[in-house]
């Protein structure tokens, strides 16, 4: 059974950095695509970044390009989202998700970790 556990959220000032972790169990990272999503109060969930398991290709939403970096650590079976130059509009609940089949919907989700960017 696939399980995903996020951590690393918190309160940070504008311009600051956070690194989110998505610890995975029940899967091999190279066989799954892992995505990071966020949802702010009153807004729809949006895709932030994803990392392909097969070829390591990455995707970033335009709103985070150049500021966020997704990576994975095989030894820890963990995917990271390094977030730099944070803005108040980055405030949201961040969740990671996994899928094995390209083109399919993400079907395993974590509970999320809250990121708040405020002075």
C-alpha positions as CSV (number, residue, x, y, z in Angstrom):
1,X,0.0,0.0,0.0
2,X,1.4,3.4,-1.0
3,X,1.7,5.9,1.8
4,X,2.9,9.5,1.5
5,X,3.8,11.7,4.5
6,X,4.6,15.4,4.0
7,X,6.6,17.5,6.4
8,X,8.6,20.7,6.5
9,X,5.9,23.3,6.4
10,X,5.7,26.3,8.7
11,X,5.6,30.0,9.0
12,X,8.2,32.0,7.1
13,X,8.7,35.6,6.2
14,X,8.5,36.8,2.6
15,X,11.7,36.1,0.8
16,X,12.5,33.1,3.0
17,X,12.9,29.5,2.2
18,X,11.4,26.1,3.2
19,X,12.1,22.6,2.1
20,X,9.1,20.3,2.0
21,X,9.6,16.5,2.2
22,X,7.4,13.7,0.9
23,X,8.4,10.5,2.5
24,X,7.1,7.5,0.4
25,X,6.5,3.9,1.4
26,X,5.1,1.1,-0.6
27,X,6.5,2.3,-3.9
28,X,9.8,2.7,-5.7
29,X,10.4,6.3,-6.7
30,X,11.7,5.4,-10.2
31,X,8.4,3.6,-11.0
32,X,6.1,6.5,-10.0
33,X,5.6,10.2,-10.9
34,X,5.4,12.3,-7.7
35,X,3.7,15.7,-7.8
36,X,3.4,18.6,-5.4
37,X,0.1,20.4,-5.2
38,X,-1.2,23.3,-3.1
39,X,-4.6,24.6,-2.1
40,X,-5.2,28.0,-0.5
41,X,-8.4,28.8,1.3
42,X,-11.2,29.5,-1.2
43,X,-9.1,28.5,-4.2
44,X,-8.9,25.4,-6.3
45,X,-6.0,23.0,-5.9
46,X,-3.2,23.7,-8.3
47,X,-0.3,21.6,-9.5
48,X,3.0,23.1,-8.4
49,X,5.7,20.7,-9.6
50,X,6.1,17.1,-10.6
51,X,9.0,14.7,-11.1
52,X,8.7,11.8,-13.5
53,X,9.9,8.5,-12.1
54,X,11.0,7.0,-15.5
55,X,13.2,9.7,-16.9
56,X,13.5,12.3,-14.1
57,X,11.9,15.0,-16.1
58,X,10.3,17.9,-14.1
59,X,7.5,20.3,-14.4
60,X,6.9,23.6,-12.7
61,X,4.0,25.9,-12.6
62,X,4.8,29.3,-14.1
63,X,4.1,30.9,-10.7
64,X,7.0,29.0,-9.1
65,X,9.6,28.6,-11.9
66,X,13.0,29.8,-10.9
67,X,12.0,29.7,-7.2
68,X,11.1,26.1,-6.4
69,X,13.1,22.9,-7.1
70,X,11.9,19.3,-7.0
71,X,14.3,16.5,-6.3
72,X,14.4,13.0,-4.9
73,X,16.6,10.9,-2.7
74,X,16.5,7.2,-3.4
75,X,18.2,6.2,-0.2
76,X,15.5,7.9,1.8
77,X,12.7,7.2,-0.7
78,X,11.8,10.9,-0.3
79,X,10.9,13.6,-2.8
80,X,11.7,17.2,-1.8
81,X,10.4,20.6,-2.8
82,X,12.9,23.3,-2.1
83,X,11.1,26.6,-2.0
84,X,13.0,29.9,-2.2
85,X,12.1,33.5,-2.4
86,X,8.7,32.7,-0.9
87,X,5.8,35.1,-1.4
88,X,2.6,35.6,0.6
89,X,0.7,34.1,-2.4
90,X,2.6,30.9,-1.8
91,X,0.6,30.4,1.4
92,X,-1.4,27.1,1.1
93,X,-1.7,23.5,2.2
94,X,0.9,21.6,0.2
95,X,0.3,18.0,-0.6
96,X,2.3,15.4,-2.5
97,X,0.7,12.7,-4.7
98,X,1.9,9.6,-6.6
99,X,0.8,7.8,-9.8
100,X,2.3,4.9,-11.6
101,X,0.7,5.2,-14.9
102,X,1.7,8.1,-17.2
103,X,-1.3,10.2,-18.2
104,X,-3.5,8.8,-15.4
105,X,-4.7,10.7,-12.4
106,X,-2.7,10.8,-9.2
107,X,-4.2,8.2,-7.0
108,X,-2.2,8.3,-3.8
109,X,-2.2,11.4,-1.6
110,X,-0.6,12.6,1.6
111,X,-2.3,14.6,4.3
112,X,-0.5,17.8,3.5
113,X,1.7,20.3,5.3
114,X,0.8,24.0,5.8
115,X,3.0,26.7,4.5
116,X,2.3,30.3,5.6
117,X,4.3,33.2,4.2
118,X,3.7,36.3,6.3
119,X,5.6,39.1,8.0
